[in-house]
């Protein structure tokens, strides 16, 4: 095997490990909580500003 072949195999294995880590079942709840953050932050900002909407 050449140097480039070894690197290709290593990067492919790293990619598979990353995909397995991201899509493992235990992460689903955490991803759902993270998905709610923008809405929660927006609601807190509106409540803290007296109901005014801030346009940027």
NULOLUM-374217 format. One record per residue: residue number from 1; residue in one letter; y negated, z negated, x negated of N, C-alpha, C in turn. Coordinates in steps of 0.001 Angstrom, whole numbers. Example, Ala and Ser with C-alpha at 12.3 -4.5 7.8 and 13.67 -1.06 7.14 Angstrom:
NULOLUM-374217
pos:1 code:A n.Y:5690 n.Z:-7800 n.X:-13190 ca.Y:4500 ca.Z:-7800 ca.X:-12300 c.Y:3300 c.Z:-7800 c.X:-13200
pos:2 code:S n.Y:2250 n.Z:-7080 n.X:-12850 ca.Y:1060 ca.Z:-7140 ca.X:-13670 c.Y:-30 c.Z:-7870 c.X:-12900
//
This chain:
NULOLUM-374217
pos:1 code:X n.Y:1187 n.Z:0 n.X:-840 ca.Y:0 ca.Z:0 ca.X:0 c.Y:-1237 c.Z:0 c.X:-876
pos:2 code:X n.Y:-2206 n.Z:751 n.X:-424 ca.Y:-3455 ca.Z:779 ca.X:-1178 c.Y:-4368 c.Z:-348 c.X:-703
pos:3 code:X n.Y:-5426 n.Z:-533 n.X:-1444 ca.Y:-6415 ca.Z:-1560 ca.X:-1138 c.Y:-7004 c.Z:-1357 c.X:259
pos:4 code:X n.Y:-7312 n.Z:-126 n.X:615 ca.Y:-7900 ca.Z:170 ca.X:1919 c.Y:-6907 c.Z:-91 c.X:3059
pos:5 code:X n.Y:-5661 n.Z:170 n.X:2826 ca.Y:-4645 ca.Z:-94 ca.X:3846 c.Y:-4513 c.Z:-1591 c.X:4107
pos:6 code:X n.Y:-4551 n.Z:-2367 n.X:3063 ca.Y:-4452 ca.Z:-3821 ca.X:3198 c.Y:-5656 c.Z:-4358 c.X:3968
pos:7 code:X n.Y:-6846 n.Z:-3874 n.X:3617 ca.Y:-8045 ca.Z:-4313 ca.X:4326 c.Y:-7997 c.Z:-3917 c.X:5801
pos:8 code:X n.Y:-7516 n.Z:-2731 n.X:6086 ca.Y:-7408 ca.Z:-2273 ca.X:7469 c.Y:-6475 c.Z:-3187 c.X:8258
pos:9 code:X n.Y:-5342 n.Z:-3518 n.X:7685 ca.Y:-4388 ca.Z:-4403 ca.X:8363 c.Y:-4994 c.Z:-5788 c.X:8546
pos:10 code:X n.Y:-5673 n.Z:-6320 n.X:7544 ca.Y:-6287 ca.Z:-7642 ca.X:7645 c.Y:-7370 c.Z:-7679 c.X:8723
pos:11 code:X n.Y:-8218 n.Z:-6668 n.X:8761 ca.Y:-9267 ca.Z:-6631 ca.X:9773 c.Y:-8684 c.Z:-6458 c.X:11172
pos:12 code:X n.Y:-7626 n.Z:-5686 n.X:11294 ca.Y:-6981 ca.Z:-5521 ca.X:12590 c.Y:-6374 c.Z:-6840 c.X:13064
pos:13 code:X n.Y:-5739 n.Z:-7572 n.X:12167 ca.Y:-5177 ca.Z:-8877 ca.X:12518 c.Y:-6278 c.Z:-9878 c.X:12888
pos:14 code:X n.Y:-7394 n.Z:-9820 n.X:12165 ca.Y:-8524 ca.Z:-10690 ca.X:12499 c.Y:-9076 c.Z:-10338 c.X:13884
pos:15 code:X n.Y:-9150 n.Z:-9052 n.X:14189 ca.Y:-9612 ca.Z:-8620 ca.X:15499 c.Y:-8683 c.Z:-9127 c.X:16601
pos:16 code:X n.Y:-7385 n.Z:-8998 n.X:16408 ca.Y:-6428 ca.Z:-9480 ca.X:17404 c.Y:-6530 c.Z:-10993 c.X:17588
pos:17 code:X n.Y:-6720 n.Z:-11718 n.X:16498 ca.Y:-6866 ca.Z:-13168 ca.X:16592 c.Y:-8134 c.Z:-13534 c.X:17366
pos:18 code:X n.Y:-9211 n.Z:-12821 n.X:17122 ca.Y:-10461 ca.Z:-13070 ca.X:17834 c.Y:-10311 c.Z:-12781 c.X:19327
pos:19 code:X n.Y:-9685 n.Z:-11689 n.X:19669 ca.Y:-9458 ca.Z:-11349 ca.X:21082 c.Y:-8591 c.Z:-12407 c.X:21751
pos:20 code:X n.Y:-7552 n.Z:-12850 n.X:21082 ca.Y:-6672 ca.Z:-13876 ca.X:21645 c.Y:-7436 c.Z:-15183 c.X:21844
pos:21 code:X n.Y:-8317 n.Z:-15522 n.X:20911 ca.Y:-9091 ca.Z:-16756 ca.X:21002 c.Y:-10089 c.Z:-16689 c.X:22168
pos:22 code:X n.Y:-10743 n.Z:-15562 n.X:22340 ca.Y:-11739 ca.Z:-15412 ca.X:23398 c.Y:-11095 c.Z:-15418 c.X:24775
pos:23 code:X n.Y:-9957 n.Z:-14757 n.X:24922 ca.Y:-9334 ca.Z:-14605 ca.X:26229 c.Y:-8257 c.Z:-15637 c.X:26547
pos:24 code:X n.Y:-8151 n.Z:-16684 n.X:25768 ca.Y:-7132 ca.Z:-17683 ca.X:26074 c.Y:-7516 c.Z:-18399 c.X:27371
pos:25 code:X n.Y:-6533 n.Z:-18792 n.X:28159 ca.Y:-6789 ca.Z:-19355 ca.X:29489 c.Y:-7660 c.Z:-20618 c.X:29496
pos:26 code:X n.Y:-7596 n.Z:-21419 n.X:28476 ca.Y:-8370 ca.Z:-22656 ca.X:28446 c.Y:-9866 c.Z:-22448 c.X:28359
pos:27 code:X n.Y:-10327 n.Z:-21260 n.X:28022 ca.Y:-11748 ca.Z:-20985 ca.X:27875 c.Y:-12414 c.Z:-20561 c.X:29181
pos:28 code:X n.Y:-11642 n.Z:-20264 n.X:30205 ca.Y:-12205 ca.Z:-19734 ca.X:31444 c.Y:-13227 c.Z:-20691 c.X:32054
pos:29 code:X n.Y:-12909 n.Z:-21962 n.X:32135 ca.Y:-13826 ca.Z:-22939 ca.X:32719 c.Y:-15123 c.Z:-23013 c.X:31922
pos:30 code:X n.Y:-15017 n.Z:-22990 n.X:30610 ca.Y:-16217 ca.Z:-23061 ca.X:29777 c.Y:-17080 c.Z:-21821 c.X:29968
pos:31 code:X n.Y:-16482 n.Z:-20652 n.X:30061 ca.Y:-17247 ca.Z:-19431 ca.X:30283 c.Y:-17922 c.Z:-19444 c.X:31648
pos:32 code:X n.Y:-17275 n.Z:-20006 n.X:32659 ca.Y:-17891 ca.Z:-20097 ca.X:33976 c.Y:-19104 c.Z:-21023 c.X:33942
pos:33 code:X n.Y:-19016 n.Z:-22119 n.X:33220 ca.Y:-20157 ca.Z:-23024 ca.X:33084 c.Y:-21301 c.Z:-22357 c.X:32319
pos:34 code:X n.Y:-20972 n.Z:-21625 n.X:31269 ca.Y:-22001 ca.Z:-20933 ca.X:30509 c.Y:-22676 c.Z:-19844 c.X:31330
pos:35 code:X n.Y:-21944 n.Z:-19229 n.X:32237 ca.Y:-22515 ca.Z:-18184 ca.X:33083 c.Y:-23536 c.Z:-18749 c.X:34062
pos:36 code:X n.Y:-23424 n.Z:-20024 n.X:34391 ca.Y:-24349 ca.Z:-20653 ca.X:35339 c.Y:-25642 c.Z:-21127 c.X:34683
pos:37 code:X n.Y:-25708 n.Z:-21183 n.X:33366 ca.Y:-26873 ca.Z:-21721 ca.X:32676 c.Y:-28185 c.Z:-21010 c.X:33003
pos:38 code:X n.Y:-28256 n.Z:-19692 n.X:33014 ca.Y:-29548 ca.Z:-19059 ca.X:33312 c.Y:-30084 c.Z:-19434 c.X:34698
pos:39 code:X n.Y:-29219 n.Z:-19505 n.X:35682 ca.Y:-29650 ca.Z:-19860 ca.X:37033 c.Y:-30090 c.Z:-21314 c.X:37075
pos:40 code:X n.Y:-29325 n.Z:-22188 n.X:36443 ca.Y:-29652 ca.Z:-23608 ca.X:36420 c.Y:-30992 c.Z:-23839 c.X:35714
pos:41 code:X n.Y:-31211 n.Z:-23171 n.X:34580 ca.Y:-32470 ca.Z:-23314 ca.X:33856 c.Y:-33640 c.Z:-22814 c.X:34684
pos:42 code:X n.Y:-33448 n.Z:-21720 n.X:35407 ca.Y:-34510 ca.Z:-21172 ca.X:36240 c.Y:-34845 c.Z:-22132 c.X:37376
pos:43 code:X n.Y:-33837 n.Z:-22730 n.X:37982 ca.Y:-34069 ca.Z:-23688 ca.X:39063 c.Y:-34799 c.Z:-24920 c.X:38549
pos:44 code:X n.Y:-34449 n.Z:-25384 n.X:37372 ca.Y:-35113 ca.Z:-26551 ca.X:36790 c.Y:-36556 c.Z:-26226 c.X:36435
pos:45 code:X n.Y:-36806 n.Z:-25024 n.X:35946 ca.Y:-38165 ca.Z:-24627 ca.X:35599 c.Y:-39039 c.Z:-24547 c.X:36845
pos:46 code:X n.Y:-38498 n.Z:-24024 n.X:37926 ca.Y:-39270 ca.Z:-23936 ca.X:39163 c.Y:-39528 c.Z:-25322 c.X:39752
pos:47 code:X n.Y:-38553 n.Z:-26203 n.X:39675 ca.Y:-38724 ca.Z:-27550 ca.X:40208 c.Y:-39728 c.Z:-28327 c.X:39375
pos:48 code:X n.Y:-39730 n.Z:-28110 n.X:38087 ca.Y:-40644 ca.Z:-28824 ca.X:37191 c.Y:-42058 c.Z:-28305 c.X:37233
pos:49 code:X n.Y:-42277 n.Z:-27093 n.X:37713 ca.Y:-43602 ca.Z:-26511 ca.X:37711 c.Y:-44280 c.Z:-26650 c.X:39075
pos:50 code:X n.Y:-43734 n.Z:-27432 n.X:39969 ca.Y:-44335 ca.Z:-27632 ca.X:41269 c.Y:-44137 c.Z:-26471 c.X:42211
pos:51 code:X n.Y:-43112 n.Z:-25678 n.X:41974 ca.Y:-42824 ca.Z:-24577 ca.X:42868 c.Y:-43516 c.Z:-23279 c.X:42490
pos:52 code:X n.Y:-44361 n.Z:-23329 n.X:41475 ca.Y:-45031 ca.Z:-22113 ca.X:41042 c.Y:-44057 c.Z:-21218 c.X:40296
pos:53 code:X n.Y:-44278 n.Z:-19935 n.X:40426 ca.Y:-43476 ca.Z:-18992 ca.X:39663 c.Y:-44264 c.Z:-18550 c.X:38456
pos:54 code:X n.Y:-43630 n.Z:-18566 n.X:37337 ca.Y:-44274 ca.Z:-18162 ca.X:36088 c.Y:-43844 c.Z:-16749 c.X:35769
pos:55 code:X n.Y:-44816 n.Z:-15862 n.X:35626 ca.Y:-44518 ca.Z:-14465 ca.X:35286 c.Y:-44888 c.Z:-14232 c.X:33837
pos:56 code:X n.Y:-43930 n.Z:-13732 n.X:33087 ca.Y:-44198 ca.Z:-13466 ca.X:31660 c.Y:-44296 c.Z:-11991 c.X:31432
//
